[in-house]
């Protein structure tokens, strides 16, 4: 399931669209050859083939209702994200289950996702859970953080032995993806860093290993951001 742009509303004459709308009280539209369902109060998009039965539609739709019951390292379901609220909830539920590590690669440490009290509480819990806890954050552009402040940055300076911040070196200045990796098994990933369309999976060890390896390579070549340092002098 990839990030996408909604191209066309579904025809009300399409039988599957009518069935999904009436059964699920959802907005329905097409993306390519796939039918999309958007749950009204979540505003989240799910893709599935129009050739699959309605029972599958119901199953996929209910995933979003139960995301807080997903188990890190066990629930292998890839769920599409489409809004800041989707990202906030996915990041929070992942972080609340972290036992070892968080890696965040972000354009500007999105305040709507990472600057909430609940997320700070989850990160604090991980940081103080074990002497081996590791939280590494790569921030490409700290302008908004310096201008507006950020609870996660403040926490990093209070718990500097566990939470470390760096700015990617120039070699990666044009890297335009963003992701959160939890315990090298849970993943929230956006192909376009400045948008909210993306996906979350609580048990995607293959992709998380690949991205974790990339993250660690960037981390080793990067240094602390002097702007963030001056912010806390």
mmCIF file of the C-alpha atoms, coordinates in Angstrom:
data_MODEL
# 
_entry.id   MODEL 
# 
loop_
_atom_site.group_PDB 
_atom_site.id 
_atom_site.type_symbol 
_atom_site.label_atom_id 
_atom_site.label_alt_id 
_atom_site.label_comp_id 
_atom_site.label_asym_id 
_atom_site.label_entity_id 
_atom_site.label_seq_id 
_atom_site.pdbx_PDB_ins_code 
_atom_site.Cartn_x 
_atom_site.Cartn_y 
_atom_site.Cartn_z 
_atom_site.occupancy 
_atom_site.B_iso_or_equiv 
_atom_site.pdbx_formal_charge 
_atom_site.auth_seq_id 
_atom_site.auth_comp_id 
_atom_site.auth_asym_id 
_atom_site.auth_atom_id 
_atom_site.pdbx_PDB_model_num 
ATOM 1   C CA . UNK A 1 1   ? 0.000   0.000  0.000   1.00 0.00 ? 1   UNK A CA 1 
ATOM 2   C CA . UNK A 1 2   ? 1.619   3.251  -1.137  1.00 0.00 ? 2   UNK A CA 1 
ATOM 3   C CA . UNK A 1 3   ? 0.995   6.937  -0.477  1.00 0.00 ? 3   UNK A CA 1 
ATOM 4   C CA . UNK A 1 4   ? -1.401  8.275  -3.039  1.00 0.00 ? 4   UNK A CA 1 
ATOM 5   C CA . UNK A 1 5   ? -3.505  11.169 -4.225  1.00 0.00 ? 5   UNK A CA 1 
ATOM 6   C CA . UNK A 1 6   ? -7.232  10.754 -4.536  1.00 0.00 ? 6   UNK A CA 1 
ATOM 7   C CA . UNK A 1 7   ? -8.035  11.202 -8.192  1.00 0.00 ? 7   UNK A CA 1 
ATOM 8   C CA . UNK A 1 8   ? -11.720 10.582 -8.722  1.00 0.00 ? 8   UNK A CA 1 
ATOM 9   C CA . UNK A 1 9   ? -14.887 10.096 -6.701  1.00 0.00 ? 9   UNK A CA 1 
ATOM 10  C CA . UNK A 1 10  ? -16.529 6.757  -7.270  1.00 0.00 ? 10  UNK A CA 1 
ATOM 11  C CA . UNK A 1 11  ? -19.661 6.604  -9.319  1.00 0.00 ? 11  UNK A CA 1 
ATOM 12  C CA . UNK A 1 12  ? -22.736 6.126  -7.180  1.00 0.00 ? 12  UNK A CA 1 
ATOM 13  C CA . UNK A 1 13  ? -23.826 3.571  -9.764  1.00 0.00 ? 13  UNK A CA 1 
ATOM 14  C CA . UNK A 1 14  ? -20.949 1.205  -9.010  1.00 0.00 ? 14  UNK A CA 1 
ATOM 15  C CA . UNK A 1 15  ? -22.519 -1.718 -7.088  1.00 0.00 ? 15  UNK A CA 1 
ATOM 16  C CA . UNK A 1 16  ? -19.559 -2.219 -4.765  1.00 0.00 ? 16  UNK A CA 1 
ATOM 17  C CA . UNK A 1 17  ? -19.408 1.487  -4.022  1.00 0.00 ? 17  UNK A CA 1 
ATOM 18  C CA . UNK A 1 18  ? -23.105 1.483  -3.150  1.00 0.00 ? 18  UNK A CA 1 
ATOM 19  C CA . UNK A 1 19  ? -22.694 -1.600 -0.949  1.00 0.00 ? 19  UNK A CA 1 
ATOM 20  C CA . UNK A 1 20  ? -19.701 -0.194 0.896   1.00 0.00 ? 20  UNK A CA 1 
ATOM 21  C CA . UNK A 1 21  ? -21.363 3.163  1.436   1.00 0.00 ? 21  UNK A CA 1 
ATOM 22  C CA . UNK A 1 22  ? -24.542 1.679  2.814   1.00 0.00 ? 22  UNK A CA 1 
ATOM 23  C CA . UNK A 1 23  ? -22.821 -0.980 4.923   1.00 0.00 ? 23  UNK A CA 1 
ATOM 24  C CA . UNK A 1 24  ? -19.992 1.112  6.349   1.00 0.00 ? 24  UNK A CA 1 
ATOM 25  C CA . UNK A 1 25  ? -21.263 4.695  6.297   1.00 0.00 ? 25  UNK A CA 1 
ATOM 26  C CA . UNK A 1 26  ? -18.038 5.689  4.575   1.00 0.00 ? 26  UNK A CA 1 
ATOM 27  C CA . UNK A 1 27  ? -16.952 7.879  1.711   1.00 0.00 ? 27  UNK A CA 1 
ATOM 28  C CA . UNK A 1 28  ? -16.106 5.776  -1.328  1.00 0.00 ? 28  UNK A CA 1 
ATOM 29  C CA . UNK A 1 29  ? -14.024 6.672  -4.377  1.00 0.00 ? 29  UNK A CA 1 
ATOM 30  C CA . UNK A 1 30  ? -11.606 5.135  -6.874  1.00 0.00 ? 30  UNK A CA 1 
ATOM 31  C CA . UNK A 1 31  ? -7.819  5.312  -7.041  1.00 0.00 ? 31  UNK A CA 1 
ATOM 32  C CA . UNK A 1 32  ? -6.746  3.636  -10.254 1.00 0.00 ? 32  UNK A CA 1 
ATOM 33  C CA . UNK A 1 33  ? -8.330  0.192  -10.282 1.00 0.00 ? 33  UNK A CA 1 
ATOM 34  C CA . UNK A 1 34  ? -8.825  0.108  -6.531  1.00 0.00 ? 34  UNK A CA 1 
ATOM 35  C CA . UNK A 1 35  ? -11.849 1.141  -4.565  1.00 0.00 ? 35  UNK A CA 1 
ATOM 36  C CA . UNK A 1 36  ? -11.092 3.427  -1.628  1.00 0.00 ? 36  UNK A CA 1 
ATOM 37  C CA . UNK A 1 37  ? -13.061 3.735  1.570   1.00 0.00 ? 37  UNK A CA 1 
ATOM 38  C CA . UNK A 1 38  ? -12.635 6.685  3.911   1.00 0.00 ? 38  UNK A CA 1 
ATOM 39  C CA . UNK A 1 39  ? -14.037 6.295  7.396   1.00 0.00 ? 39  UNK A CA 1 
ATOM 40  C CA . UNK A 1 40  ? -15.801 9.563  8.178   1.00 0.00 ? 40  UNK A CA 1 
ATOM 41  C CA . UNK A 1 41  ? -14.538 10.375 11.664  1.00 0.00 ? 41  UNK A CA 1 
ATOM 42  C CA . UNK A 1 42  ? -11.018 9.034  11.024  1.00 0.00 ? 42  UNK A CA 1 
ATOM 43  C CA . UNK A 1 43  ? -10.671 10.493 7.527   1.00 0.00 ? 43  UNK A CA 1 
ATOM 44  C CA . UNK A 1 44  ? -8.370  7.589  6.708   1.00 0.00 ? 44  UNK A CA 1 
ATOM 45  C CA . UNK A 1 45  ? -8.093  5.894  3.356   1.00 0.00 ? 45  UNK A CA 1 
ATOM 46  C CA . UNK A 1 46  ? -8.069  2.136  2.816   1.00 0.00 ? 46  UNK A CA 1 
ATOM 47  C CA . UNK A 1 47  ? -7.240  0.588  -0.557  1.00 0.00 ? 47  UNK A CA 1 
ATOM 48  C CA . UNK A 1 48  ? -8.496  -2.769 -1.722  1.00 0.00 ? 48  UNK A CA 1 
ATOM 49  C CA . UNK A 1 49  ? -9.273  -4.452 -4.995  1.00 0.00 ? 49  UNK A CA 1 
ATOM 50  C CA . UNK A 1 50  ? -12.775 -4.057 -6.386  1.00 0.00 ? 50  UNK A CA 1 
ATOM 51  C CA . UNK A 1 51  ? -12.689 -7.765 -7.159  1.00 0.00 ? 51  UNK A CA 1 
ATOM 52  C CA . UNK A 1 52  ? -12.509 -8.738 -3.489  1.00 0.00 ? 52  UNK A CA 1 
ATOM 53  C CA . UNK A 1 53  ? -15.698 -9.521 -1.576  1.00 0.00 ? 53  UNK A CA 1 
ATOM 54  C CA . UNK A 1 54  ? -17.462 -7.131 0.765   1.00 0.00 ? 54  UNK A CA 1 
ATOM 55  C CA . UNK A 1 55  ? -16.419 -9.238 3.764   1.00 0.00 ? 55  UNK A CA 1 
ATOM 56  C CA . UNK A 1 56  ? -12.832 -8.197 3.066   1.00 0.00 ? 56  UNK A CA 1 
ATOM 57  C CA . UNK A 1 57  ? -13.914 -4.565 2.893   1.00 0.00 ? 57  UNK A CA 1 
ATOM 58  C CA . UNK A 1 58  ? -15.453 -4.839 6.338   1.00 0.00 ? 58  UNK A CA 1 
ATOM 59  C CA . UNK A 1 59  ? -12.326 -6.524 7.701   1.00 0.00 ? 59  UNK A CA 1 
ATOM 60  C CA . UNK A 1 60  ? -10.025 -3.819 6.345   1.00 0.00 ? 60  UNK A CA 1 
ATOM 61  C CA . UNK A 1 61  ? -12.329 -1.056 7.523   1.00 0.00 ? 61  UNK A CA 1 
ATOM 62  C CA . UNK A 1 62  ? -12.432 -2.417 11.052  1.00 0.00 ? 62  UNK A CA 1 
ATOM 63  C CA . UNK A 1 63  ? -8.626  -2.409 11.280  1.00 0.00 ? 63  UNK A CA 1 
ATOM 64  C CA . UNK A 1 64  ? -8.645  1.329  11.876  1.00 0.00 ? 64  UNK A CA 1 
ATOM 65  C CA . UNK A 1 65  ? -11.223 1.037  14.603  1.00 0.00 ? 65  UNK A CA 1 
ATOM 66  C CA . UNK A 1 66  ? -8.931  -1.398 16.451  1.00 0.00 ? 66  UNK A CA 1 
ATOM 67  C CA . UNK A 1 67  ? -5.496  0.148  15.877  1.00 0.00 ? 67  UNK A CA 1 
ATOM 68  C CA . UNK A 1 68  ? -5.062  0.776  19.593  1.00 0.00 ? 68  UNK A CA 1 
ATOM 69  C CA . UNK A 1 69  ? -5.294  -2.991 20.040  1.00 0.00 ? 69  UNK A CA 1 
ATOM 70  C CA . UNK A 1 70  ? -2.475  -3.689 17.581  1.00 0.00 ? 70  UNK A CA 1 
ATOM 71  C CA . UNK A 1 71  ? 0.487   -5.458 19.178  1.00 0.00 ? 71  UNK A CA 1 
ATOM 72  C CA . UNK A 1 72  ? 4.038   -4.458 18.323  1.00 0.00 ? 72  UNK A CA 1 
ATOM 73  C CA . UNK A 1 73  ? 5.875   -7.395 16.773  1.00 0.00 ? 73  UNK A CA 1 
ATOM 74  C CA . UNK A 1 74  ? 2.665   -9.370 16.225  1.00 0.00 ? 74  UNK A CA 1 
ATOM 75  C CA . UNK A 1 75  ? 0.020   -7.479 14.238  1.00 0.00 ? 75  UNK A CA 1 
ATOM 76  C CA . UNK A 1 76  ? 1.096   -7.684 10.607  1.00 0.00 ? 76  UNK A CA 1 
ATOM 77  C CA . UNK A 1 77  ? -1.426  -5.400 8.927   1.00 0.00 ? 77  UNK A CA 1 
ATOM 78  C CA . UNK A 1 78  ? -0.438  -2.479 6.740   1.00 0.00 ? 78  UNK A CA 1 
ATOM 79  C CA . UNK A 1 79  ? -2.797  0.437  7.299   1.00 0.00 ? 79  UNK A CA 1 
ATOM 80  C CA . UNK A 1 80  ? -2.954  3.611  5.222   1.00 0.00 ? 80  UNK A CA 1 
ATOM 81  C CA . UNK A 1 81  ? -2.648  7.011  6.891   1.00 0.00 ? 81  UNK A CA 1 
ATOM 82  C CA . UNK A 1 82  ? -4.005  10.194 5.386   1.00 0.00 ? 82  UNK A CA 1 
ATOM 83  C CA . UNK A 1 83  ? -4.091  13.003 7.968   1.00 0.00 ? 83  UNK A CA 1 
ATOM 84  C CA . UNK A 1 84  ? -2.146  14.490 10.852  1.00 0.00 ? 84  UNK A CA 1 
ATOM 85  C CA . UNK A 1 85  ? -4.562  12.792 13.248  1.00 0.00 ? 85  UNK A CA 1 
ATOM 86  C CA . UNK A 1 86  ? -3.892  9.403  11.649  1.00 0.00 ? 86  UNK A CA 1 
ATOM 87  C CA . UNK A 1 87  ? -0.157  9.981  12.031  1.00 0.00 ? 87  UNK A CA 1 
ATOM 88  C CA . UNK A 1 88  ? -0.525  11.178 15.607  1.00 0.00 ? 88  UNK A CA 1 
ATOM 89  C CA . UNK A 1 89  ? -2.476  8.111  16.703  1.00 0.00 ? 89  UNK A CA 1 
ATOM 90  C CA . UNK A 1 90  ? -0.237  5.653  14.846  1.00 0.00 ? 90  UNK A CA 1 
ATOM 91  C CA . UNK A 1 91  ? 2.957   7.203  16.248  1.00 0.00 ? 91  UNK A CA 1 
ATOM 92  C CA . UNK A 1 92  ? 1.540   7.275  19.757  1.00 0.00 ? 92  UNK A CA 1 
ATOM 93  C CA . UNK A 1 93  ? 0.357   3.661  19.798  1.00 0.00 ? 93  UNK A CA 1 
ATOM 94  C CA . UNK A 1 94  ? 3.714   2.519  18.427  1.00 0.00 ? 94  UNK A CA 1 
ATOM 95  C CA . UNK A 1 95  ? 5.710   4.558  20.938  1.00 0.00 ? 95  UNK A CA 1 
ATOM 96  C CA . UNK A 1 96  ? 3.594   3.390  23.880  1.00 0.00 ? 96  UNK A CA 1 
ATOM 97  C CA . UNK A 1 97  ? 4.661   -0.196 23.143  1.00 0.00 ? 97  UNK A CA 1 
ATOM 98  C CA . UNK A 1 98  ? 8.364   0.510  22.623  1.00 0.00 ? 98  UNK A CA 1 
ATOM 99  C CA . UNK A 1 99  ? 10.727  -1.558 24.763  1.00 0.00 ? 99  UNK A CA 1 
ATOM 100 C CA . UNK A 1 100 ? 14.134  -0.801 23.265  1.00 0.00 ? 100 UNK A CA 1 
ATOM 101 C CA . UNK A 1 101 ? 14.417  1.933  20.682  1.00 0.00 ? 101 UNK A CA 1 
ATOM 102 C CA . UNK A 1 102 ? 12.890  4.731  18.641  1.00 0.00 ? 102 UNK A CA 1 
ATOM 103 C CA . UNK A 1 103 ? 14.358  6.117  15.448  1.00 0.00 ? 103 UNK A CA 1 
ATOM 104 C CA . UNK A 1 104 ? 12.699  9.192  13.955  1.00 0.00 ? 104 UNK A CA 1 
ATOM 105 C CA . UNK A 1 105 ? 13.713  10.612 10.588  1.00 0.00 ? 105 UNK A CA 1 
ATOM 106 C CA . UNK A 1 106 ? 11.717  13.788 10.059  1.00 0.00 ? 106 UNK A CA 1 
ATOM 107 C CA . UNK A 1 107 ? 11.661  16.952 8.011   1.00 0.00 ? 107 UNK A CA 1 
ATOM 108 C CA . UNK A 1 108 ? 10.742  19.303 10.866  1.00 0.00 ? 108 UNK A CA 1 
ATOM 109 C CA . UNK A 1 109 ? 9.664   17.102 13.801  1.00 0.00 ? 109 UNK A CA 1 
ATOM 110 C CA . UNK A 1 110 ? 5.972   17.552 12.966  1.00 0.00 ? 110 UNK A CA 1 
ATOM 111 C CA . UNK A 1 111 ? 4.372   19.226 15.958  1.00 0.00 ? 111 UNK A CA 1 
ATOM 112 C CA . UNK A 1 112 ? 0.950   17.693 15.292  1.00 0.00 ? 112 UNK A CA 1 
ATOM 113 C CA . UNK A 1 113 ? 2.481   14.218 15.577  1.00 0.00 ? 113 UNK A CA 1 
ATOM 114 C CA . UNK A 1 114 ? 5.441   14.438 17.960  1.00 0.00 ? 114 UNK A CA 1 
ATOM 115 C CA . UNK A 1 115 ? 4.705   17.457 20.174  1.00 0.00 ? 115 UNK A CA 1 
ATOM 116 C CA . UNK A 1 116 ? 1.784   16.034 22.138  1.00 0.00 ? 116 UNK A CA 1 
ATOM 117 C CA . UNK A 1 117 ? 1.801   15.344 25.862  1.00 0.00 ? 117 UNK A CA 1 
ATOM 118 C CA . UNK A 1 118 ? 0.851   11.699 25.300  1.00 0.00 ? 118 UNK A CA 1 
ATOM 119 C CA . UNK A 1 119 ? 3.760   11.114 22.924  1.00 0.00 ? 119 UNK A CA 1 
ATOM 120 C CA . UNK A 1 120 ? 6.196   12.828 25.302  1.00 0.00 ? 120 UNK A CA 1 
ATOM 121 C CA . UNK A 1 121 ? 4.939   10.585 28.097  1.00 0.00 ? 121 UNK A CA 1 
ATOM 122 C CA . UNK A 1 122 ? 5.527   7.488  25.950  1.00 0.00 ? 122 UNK A CA 1 
ATOM 123 C CA . UNK A 1 123 ? 9.056   8.601  25.027  1.00 0.00 ? 123 UNK A CA 1 
ATOM 124 C CA . UNK A 1 124 ? 9.856   9.428  28.644  1.00 0.00 ? 124 UNK A CA 1 
ATOM 125 C CA . UNK A 1 125 ? 8.701   5.972  29.697  1.00 0.00 ? 125 UNK A CA 1 
ATOM 126 C CA . UNK A 1 126 ? 10.979  4.332  27.110  1.00 0.00 ? 126 UNK A CA 1 
ATOM 127 C CA . UNK A 1 127 ? 13.952  6.546  27.988  1.00 0.00 ? 127 UNK A CA 1 
ATOM 128 C CA . UNK A 1 128 ? 13.717  5.626  31.663  1.00 0.00 ? 128 UNK A CA 1 
ATOM 129 C CA . UNK A 1 129 ? 12.797  1.984  31.106  1.00 0.00 ? 129 UNK A CA 1 
ATOM 130 C CA . UNK A 1 130 ? 16.316  0.602  30.763  1.00 0.00 ? 130 UNK A CA 1 
ATOM 131 C CA . UNK A 1 131 ? 19.933  1.667  30.604  1.00 0.00 ? 131 UNK A CA 1 
ATOM 132 C CA . UNK A 1 132 ? 19.907  0.264  27.058  1.00 0.00 ? 132 UNK A CA 1 
ATOM 133 C CA . UNK A 1 133 ? 16.990  2.383  25.803  1.00 0.00 ? 133 UNK A CA 1 
ATOM 134 C CA . UNK A 1 134 ? 17.878  4.338  22.653  1.00 0.00 ? 134 UNK A CA 1 
ATOM 135 C CA . UNK A 1 135 ? 16.040  7.258  21.068  1.00 0.00 ? 135 UNK A CA 1 
ATOM 136 C CA . UNK A 1 136 ? 17.699  8.801  18.030  1.00 0.00 ? 136 UNK A CA 1 
ATOM 137 C CA . UNK A 1 137 ? 16.095  11.647 16.073  1.00 0.00 ? 137 UNK A CA 1 
ATOM 138 C CA . UNK A 1 138 ? 17.256  13.088 12.755  1.00 0.00 ? 138 UNK A CA 1 
ATOM 139 C CA . UNK A 1 139 ? 15.728  16.507 12.000  1.00 0.00 ? 139 UNK A CA 1 
ATOM 140 C CA . UNK A 1 140 ? 16.408  17.969 8.575   1.00 0.00 ? 140 UNK A CA 1 
ATOM 141 C CA . UNK A 1 141 ? 15.084  21.484 9.228   1.00 0.00 ? 141 UNK A CA 1 
ATOM 142 C CA . UNK A 1 142 ? 14.863  22.827 12.777  1.00 0.00 ? 142 UNK A CA 1 
ATOM 143 C CA . UNK A 1 143 ? 13.500  26.269 11.813  1.00 0.00 ? 143 UNK A CA 1 
ATOM 144 C CA . UNK A 1 144 ? 9.989   25.655 13.164  1.00 0.00 ? 144 UNK A CA 1 
ATOM 145 C CA . UNK A 1 145 ? 11.332  23.961 16.281  1.00 0.00 ? 145 UNK A CA 1 
ATOM 146 C CA . UNK A 1 146 ? 13.570  26.922 17.071  1.00 0.00 ? 146 UNK A CA 1 
ATOM 147 C CA . UNK A 1 147 ? 10.792  29.402 16.340  1.00 0.00 ? 147 UNK A CA 1 
ATOM 148 C CA . UNK A 1 148 ? 7.947   27.679 18.179  1.00 0.00 ? 148 UNK A CA 1 
ATOM 149 C CA . UNK A 1 149 ? 9.622   25.321 20.636  1.00 0.00 ? 149 UNK A CA 1 
ATOM 150 C CA . UNK A 1 150 ? 9.001   21.585 20.909  1.00 0.00 ? 150 UNK A CA 1 
ATOM 151 C CA . UNK A 1 151 ? 8.385   19.342 23.909  1.00 0.00 ? 151 UNK A CA 1 
ATOM 152 C CA . UNK A 1 152 ? 10.398  16.468 22.434  1.00 0.00 ? 152 UNK A CA 1 
ATOM 153 C CA . UNK A 1 153 ? 13.460  18.659 21.966  1.00 0.00 ? 153 UNK A CA 1 
ATOM 154 C CA . UNK A 1 154 ? 13.098  19.961 25.531  1.00 0.00 ? 154 UNK A CA 1 
ATOM 155 C CA . UNK A 1 155 ? 12.871  16.370 26.757  1.00 0.00 ? 155 UNK A CA 1 
ATOM 156 C CA . UNK A 1 156 ? 15.971  15.423 24.771  1.00 0.00 ? 156 UNK A CA 1 
ATOM 157 C CA . UNK A 1 157 ? 18.003  18.061 26.583  1.00 0.00 ? 157 UNK A CA 1 
ATOM 158 C CA . UNK A 1 158 ? 16.700  16.889 29.952  1.00 0.00 ? 158 UNK A CA 1 
ATOM 159 C CA . UNK A 1 159 ? 17.444  13.238 29.154  1.00 0.00 ? 159 UNK A CA 1 
ATOM 160 C CA . UNK A 1 160 ? 20.450  13.803 26.938  1.00 0.00 ? 160 UNK A CA 1 
ATOM 161 C CA . UNK A 1 161 ? 22.066  10.456 27.693  1.00 0.00 ? 161 UNK A CA 1 
ATOM 162 C CA . UNK A 1 162 ? 19.083  8.585  26.225  1.00 0.00 ? 162 UNK A CA 1 
ATOM 163 C CA . UNK A 1 163 ? 17.570  10.950 23.627  1.00 0.00 ? 163 UNK A CA 1 
ATOM 164 C CA . UNK A 1 164 ? 19.906  12.305 20.985  1.00 0.00 ? 164 UNK A CA 1 
ATOM 165 C CA . UNK A 1 165 ? 19.229  14.760 18.162  1.00 0.00 ? 165 UNK A CA 1 
ATOM 166 C CA . UNK A 1 166 ? 21.228  15.261 15.001  1.00 0.00 ? 166 UNK A CA 1 
ATOM 167 C CA . UNK A 1 167 ? 20.885  17.048 11.683  1.00 0.00 ? 167 UNK A CA 1 
ATOM 168 C CA . UNK A 1 168 ? 21.540  14.927 8.565   1.00 0.00 ? 168 UNK A CA 1 
ATOM 169 C CA . UNK A 1 169 ? 24.654  15.913 6.680   1.00 0.00 ? 169 UNK A CA 1 
ATOM 170 C CA . UNK A 1 170 ? 24.455  17.641 3.287   1.00 0.00 ? 170 UNK A CA 1 
ATOM 171 C CA . UNK A 1 171 ? 24.686  14.330 1.483   1.00 0.00 ? 171 UNK A CA 1 
ATOM 172 C CA . UNK A 1 172 ? 21.080  13.610 2.549   1.00 0.00 ? 172 UNK A CA 1 
ATOM 173 C CA . UNK A 1 173 ? 19.646  17.125 2.260   1.00 0.00 ? 173 UNK A CA 1 
ATOM 174 C CA . UNK A 1 174 ? 17.342  16.062 -0.602  1.00 0.00 ? 174 UNK A CA 1 
ATOM 175 C CA . UNK A 1 175 ? 16.055  12.922 1.072   1.00 0.00 ? 175 UNK A CA 1 
ATOM 176 C CA . UNK A 1 176 ? 12.286  13.443 1.051   1.00 0.00 ? 176 UNK A CA 1 
ATOM 177 C CA . UNK A 1 177 ? 10.861  10.607 3.131   1.00 0.00 ? 177 UNK A CA 1 
ATOM 178 C CA . UNK A 1 178 ? 9.997   10.456 6.809   1.00 0.00 ? 178 UNK A CA 1 
ATOM 179 C CA . UNK A 1 179 ? 9.625   7.513  9.148   1.00 0.00 ? 179 UNK A CA 1 
ATOM 180 C CA . UNK A 1 180 ? 9.371   6.288  12.712  1.00 0.00 ? 180 UNK A CA 1 
ATOM 181 C CA . UNK A 1 181 ? 10.897  2.911  13.609  1.00 0.00 ? 181 UNK A CA 1 
ATOM 182 C CA . UNK A 1 182 ? 10.075  1.239  16.913  1.00 0.00 ? 182 UNK A CA 1 
ATOM 183 C CA . UNK A 1 183 ? 12.136  -1.703 18.217  1.00 0.00 ? 183 UNK A CA 1 
ATOM 184 C CA . UNK A 1 184 ? 13.139  -2.518 14.613  1.00 0.00 ? 184 UNK A CA 1 
ATOM 185 C CA . UNK A 1 185 ? 9.751   -4.090 13.971  1.00 0.00 ? 185 UNK A CA 1 
ATOM 186 C CA . UNK A 1 186 ? 7.099   -1.333 13.981  1.00 0.00 ? 186 UNK A CA 1 
ATOM 187 C CA . UNK A 1 187 ? 7.094   1.248  11.216  1.00 0.00 ? 187 UNK A CA 1 
ATOM 188 C CA . UNK A 1 188 ? 5.274   4.442  10.290  1.00 0.00 ? 188 UNK A CA 1 
ATOM 189 C CA . UNK A 1 189 ? 6.482   5.587  6.885   1.00 0.00 ? 189 UNK A CA 1 
ATOM 190 C CA . UNK A 1 190 ? 5.724   8.503  4.564   1.00 0.00 ? 190 UNK A CA 1 
ATOM 191 C CA . UNK A 1 191 ? 7.170   8.601  1.049   1.00 0.00 ? 191 UNK A CA 1 
ATOM 192 C CA . UNK A 1 192 ? 6.729   12.374 0.993   1.00 0.00 ? 192 UNK A CA 1 
ATOM 193 C CA . UNK A 1 193 ? 8.005   14.000 4.167   1.00 0.00 ? 193 UNK A CA 1 
ATOM 194 C CA . UNK A 1 194 ? 5.880   17.140 3.917   1.00 0.00 ? 194 UNK A CA 1 
ATOM 195 C CA . UNK A 1 195 ? 2.588   15.265 3.505   1.00 0.00 ? 195 UNK A CA 1 
ATOM 196 C CA . UNK A 1 196 ? 0.613   13.022 5.845   1.00 0.00 ? 196 UNK A CA 1 
ATOM 197 C CA . UNK A 1 197 ? -0.196  10.206 3.420   1.00 0.00 ? 197 UNK A CA 1 
ATOM 198 C CA . UNK A 1 198 ? 1.665   7.099  4.489   1.00 0.00 ? 198 UNK A CA 1 
ATOM 199 C CA . UNK A 1 199 ? 1.310   3.743  6.175   1.00 0.00 ? 199 UNK A CA 1 
ATOM 200 C CA . UNK A 1 200 ? 1.822   2.012  9.500   1.00 0.00 ? 200 UNK A CA 1 
ATOM 201 C CA . UNK A 1 201 ? 2.646   -1.617 10.242  1.00 0.00 ? 201 UNK A CA 1 
ATOM 202 C CA . UNK A 1 202 ? 3.306   -2.995 13.732  1.00 0.00 ? 202 UNK A CA 1 
ATOM 203 C CA . UNK A 1 203 ? 5.215   -6.040 12.479  1.00 0.00 ? 203 UNK A CA 1 
ATOM 204 C CA . UNK A 1 204 ? 7.247   -5.300 9.353   1.00 0.00 ? 204 UNK A CA 1 
ATOM 205 C CA . UNK A 1 205 ? 10.690  -6.516 10.336  1.00 0.00 ? 205 UNK A CA 1 
ATOM 206 C CA . UNK A 1 206 ? 12.071  -6.647 6.783   1.00 0.00 ? 206 UNK A CA 1 
ATOM 207 C CA . UNK A 1 207 ? 11.297  -3.044 5.852   1.00 0.00 ? 207 UNK A CA 1 
ATOM 208 C CA . UNK A 1 208 ? 12.205  -1.743 9.304   1.00 0.00 ? 208 UNK A CA 1 
ATOM 209 C CA . UNK A 1 209 ? 15.593  -3.461 9.159   1.00 0.00 ? 209 UNK A CA 1 
ATOM 210 C CA . UNK A 1 210 ? 16.306  -1.834 5.794   1.00 0.00 ? 210 UNK A CA 1 
ATOM 211 C CA . UNK A 1 211 ? 15.260  1.612  6.978   1.00 0.00 ? 211 UNK A CA 1 
ATOM 212 C CA . UNK A 1 212 ? 17.039  1.188  10.316  1.00 0.00 ? 212 UNK A CA 1 
ATOM 213 C CA . UNK A 1 213 ? 20.251  0.367  8.459   1.00 0.00 ? 213 UNK A CA 1 
ATOM 214 C CA . UNK A 1 214 ? 19.812  3.482  6.317   1.00 0.00 ? 214 UNK A CA 1 
ATOM 215 C CA . UNK A 1 215 ? 19.022  5.576  9.393   1.00 0.00 ? 215 UNK A CA 1 
ATOM 216 C CA . UNK A 1 216 ? 22.130  4.389  11.220  1.00 0.00 ? 216 UNK A CA 1 
ATOM 217 C CA . UNK A 1 217 ? 24.295  5.170  8.188   1.00 0.00 ? 217 UNK A CA 1 
ATOM 218 C CA . UNK A 1 218 ? 22.949  8.721  8.083   1.00 0.00 ? 218 UNK A CA 1 
ATOM 219 C CA . UNK A 1 219 ? 23.289  9.028  11.864  1.00 0.00 ? 219 UNK A CA 1 
ATOM 220 C CA . UNK A 1 220 ? 26.975  8.158  11.826  1.00 0.00 ? 220 UNK A CA 1 
ATOM 221 C CA . UNK A 1 221 ? 27.645  10.857 9.236   1.00 0.00 ? 221 UNK A CA 1 
ATOM 222 C CA . UNK A 1 222 ? 25.601  13.531 10.999  1.00 0.00 ? 222 UNK A CA 1 
ATOM 223 C CA . UNK A 1 223 ? 26.219  15.992 13.818  1.00 0.00 ? 223 UNK A CA 1 
ATOM 224 C CA . UNK A 1 224 ? 24.141  17.827 16.438  1.00 0.00 ? 224 UNK A CA 1 
ATOM 225 C CA . UNK A 1 225 ? 22.241  20.817 15.075  1.00 0.00 ? 225 UNK A CA 1 
ATOM 226 C CA . UNK A 1 226 ? 23.916  24.021 16.346  1.00 0.00 ? 226 UNK A CA 1 
ATOM 227 C CA . UNK A 1 227 ? 20.594  25.885 16.144  1.00 0.00 ? 227 UNK A CA 1 
ATOM 228 C CA . UNK A 1 228 ? 19.012  23.458 18.609  1.00 0.00 ? 228 UNK A CA 1 
ATOM 229 C CA . UNK A 1 229 ? 22.045  23.723 20.847  1.00 0.00 ? 229 UNK A CA 1 
ATOM 230 C CA . UNK A 1 230 ? 21.781  27.509 20.972  1.00 0.00 ? 230 UNK A CA 1 
ATOM 231 C CA . UNK A 1 231 ? 18.092  27.152 21.783  1.00 0.00 ? 231 UNK A CA 1 
ATOM 232 C CA . UNK A 1 232 ? 19.000  25.512 25.102  1.00 0.00 ? 232 UNK A CA 1 
ATOM 233 C CA . UNK A 1 233 ? 21.993  27.569 26.144  1.00 0.00 ? 233 UNK A CA 1 
# 
